[in-house]
Amino acid sequence: MAKSPERPRSVASKPTKDDVERMRVSGEQKAAMVAAAEREGLELSQWLRQLALRAAGVLPGSYQK
């Protein structure tokens, strides 16, 4: 059986994220979150992910008491 040629792996490839979560927020709430993310120099999704992972105790700087 012939072996298929291997594809070269990209060194700069990003890990994929499989799941998408949706949440309902008002326009005012979203604007406040976008502004907070921009103050941190992040996109909204990055900012929300970090906030959630810190609250879950997965990232340093946990908000758990």
C-alpha positions, 0 to 999 in steps of 0.5 A, spaced: 500 500 500 502 506 497 503 511 503 500 518 501 505 524 501 505 528 508 503 535 508 508 540 511 505 543 517 505 551 518 509 553 523 505 559 524 498 555 524 493 557 530 490 552 534 482 552 532 476 553 536 471 549 535 465 552 539 461 558 539 457 561 544 452 566 543 449 571 549 444 576 549 446 583 551 443 590 549 446 595 545 448 599 551 451 593 554 455 591 548 458 598 547 461 598 554 464 591 553 467 593 546 470 599 550 473 595 555 476 590 550 479 596 546 482 599 553 486 593 554 488 593 546 483 586 545 478 584 540 471 583 544 472 576 543 479 575 546 477 580 552 471 576 553 474 569 553 480 572 558 475 574 563 471 568 563 477 563 563 480 567 569 473 567 573 473 559 571 480 559 574 484 557 568 488 563 567 492 567 572 489 573 575 483 569 577 477 572 580 475 567 585 474 568 592 
